[in-house]
């Protein structure tokens, strides 16, 4: 009897474990119970530059907004719409815990920012792969006067990870993606093909803004071990990537595969 694959949690599932409605959180916990669960330092870095950063955004908004009932309006006016979504999820999470007063909200967000969200990331994880040695995964929040700050971008000019080296080692996989995704109707996947072609010419192109803005799905798919299966909500992007790379998606028992 073949062994079931090891679940590898991506950033979407890690965020759901914190911010989803309780029934969804309970479902995820049941689906992972008794299993060896893994993730990676790159996913941790992505988690920090998304959910932890947006907890900081929310903390600073609560600090500066004169009337607390205007915080949701301020959130809605944020430029980054993904940040809008995550801030609202965090706001709802606080309210779900019965936290409504400004001081208590700030106290809870302080806990989230300084250690709470990272602790939730680590909960139930048996191993964190460190294939890319992501520098941003090591970053922590800094309190400057009354505002928190967190570095969420790296630069191509300063080497602080092994992403370029890992990409060089997987040239055949990158070439496969160039050939299979170059004309893909999904713009995000077509852009990955373009970037893969550039990385084949110069592996350093994987670092910097490309790493944090455009290549997250690719990096996770490349570092996913063959004996593991990726647990994600983003099947639209990961299903083609995993299929072309010979990797697996994780479908919990009694759940039907999602058609992409």
WOMO-V289541 format. One record per residue. N is the residue number from 1. PSI is psi in whole degrees, 0 to 359 (none if undefined). D_LAST is the distance of its C-alpha to the last C-alpha in whole Angstrom. Layout:
# WOMO-V289541
N_PSI_D_LAST ; N_PSI_D_LAST
This chain:
# WOMO-V289541
1_126_29 ; 2_146_26 ; 3_145_26 ; 4_148_23 ; 5_154_21 ; 6_127_22 ; 7_129_20 ; 8_115_20 ; 9_126_19 ; 10_183_18 ; 11_324_19 ; 12_319_17 ; 13_322_18 ; 14_321_22 ; 15_320_22 ; 16_327_20 ; 17_340_23 ; 18_317_26 ; 19_349_25 ; 20_165_22 ; 21_158_24 ; 22_321_26 ; 23_323_25 ; 24_318_21 ; 25_318_24 ; 26_322_25 ; 27_314_22 ; 28_316_21 ; 29_318_25 ; 30_320_25 ; 31_334_22 ; 32_350_23 ; 33_132_27 ; 34_3_29 ; 35_154_26 ; 36_124_27 ; 37_135_25 ; 38_163_25 ; 39_201_24 ; 40_164_25 ; 41_329_28 ; 42_317_25 ; 43_320_23 ; 44_317_26 ; 45_319_27 ; 46_321_24 ; 47_318_25 ; 48_319_28 ; 49_359_27 ; 50_283_25 ; 51_315_26 ; 52_317_30 ; 53_320_30 ; 54_335_29 ; 55_324_31 ; 56_316_34 ; 57_314_33 ; 58_317_34 ; 59_312_37 ; 60_325_38 ; 61_317_37 ; 62_323_39 ; 63_318_42 ; 64_341_43 ; 65_124_42 ; 66_313_45 ; 67_127_44 ; 68_328_41 ; 69_351_40 ; 70_356_39 ; 71_317_36 ; 72_323_33 ; 73_318_34 ; 74_321_35 ; 75_314_31 ; 76_336_30 ; 77_3_32 ; 78_146_30 ; 79_316_29 ; 80_111_26 ; 81_334_24 ; 82_324_22 ; 83_321_25 ; 84_311_26 ; 85_313_23 ; 86_322_24 ; 87_319_28 ; 88_323_27 ; 89_318_26 ; 90_318_29 ; 91_315_31 ; 92_323_30 ; 93_318_30 ; 94_314_33 ; 95_324_34 ; 96_334_33 ; 97_4_35 ; 98_25_38 ; 99_113_39 ; 100_335_40 ; 101_145_43 ; 102_312_43 ; 103_320_44 ; 104_323_42 ; 105_312_39 ; 106_321_40 ; 107_317_41 ; 108_318_38 ; 109_323_36 ; 110_315_39 ; 111_316_38 ; 112_312_34 ; 113_315_35 ; 114_326_38 ; 115_337_36 ; 116_313_34 ; 117_322_31 ; 118_322_31 ; 119_320_33 ; 120_324_30 ; 121_317_27 ; 122_340_30 ; 123_126_30 ; 124_4_29 ; 125_128_28 ; 126_332_30 ; 127_138_29 ; 128_109_28 ; 129_145_28 ; 130_45_30 ; 131_324_28 ; 132_347_29 ; 133_50_31 ; 134_122_30 ; 135_325_33 ; 136_338_31 ; 137_338_31 ; 138_352_34 ; 139_148_35 ; 140_160_37 ; 141_148_37 ; 142_131_41 ; 143_116_43 ; 144_107_45 ; 145_254_47 ; 146_358_45 ; 147_144_42 ; 148_147_39 ; 149_149_38 ; 150_126_35 ; 151_124_35 ; 152_6_31 ; 153_144_31 ; 154_175_32 ; 155_146_34 ; 156_333_34 ; 157_340_38 ; 158_118_38 ; 159_118_37 ; 160_22_35 ; 161_178_33 ; 162_26_32 ; 163_317_28 ; 164_319_30 ; 165_318_32 ; 166_321_28 ; 167_321_27 ; 168_323_30 ; 169_337_29 ; 170_40_26 ; 171_322_27 ; 172_323_25 ; 173_319_22 ; 174_320_22 ; 175_321_23 ; 176_316_20 ; 177_325_18 ; 178_314_20 ; 179_323_20 ; 180_336_16 ; 181_354_15 ; 182_329_18 ; 183_24_17 ; 184_138_13 ; 185_339_13 ; 186_118_12 ; 187_322_15 ; 188_318_15 ; 189_322_14 ; 190_322_16 ; 191_324_19 ; 192_319_18 ; 193_317_19 ; 194_316_22 ; 195_323_23 ; 196_319_23 ; 197_321_25 ; 198_321_27 ; 199_327_27 ; 200_327_28 ; 201_325_31 ; 202_98_32 ; 203_335_30 ; 204_344_32 ; 205_344_29 ; 206_338_27 ; 207_176_29 ; 208_218_30 ; 209_325_28 ; 210_318_25 ; 211_315_25 ; 212_340_25 ; 213_328_23 ; 214_336_21 ; 215_9_20 ; 216_312_19 ; 217_319_16 ; 218_314_17 ; 219_315_20 ; 220_318_19 ; 221_321_17 ; 222_321_20 ; 223_352_22 ; 224_120_20 ; 225_152_22 ; 226_334_21 ; 227_357_23 ; 228_168_20 ; 229_136_17 ; 230_121_15 ; 231_113_15 ; 232_159_13 ; 233_351_12 ; 234_66_10 ; 235_335_7 ; 236_320_6 ; 237_320_9 ; 238_332_10 ; 239_311_7 ; 240_317_9 ; 241_311_12 ; 242_321_12 ; 243_314_12 ; 244_335_14 ; 245_359_17 ; 246_30_17 ; 247_169_16 ; 248_148_14 ; 249_150_12 ; 250_122_14 ; 251_111_14 ; 252_155_17 ; 253_141_19 ; 254_10_19 ; 255_141_15 ; 256_141_12 ; 257_143_9 ; 258_128_6 ; 259_128_4 ; 260_none_0
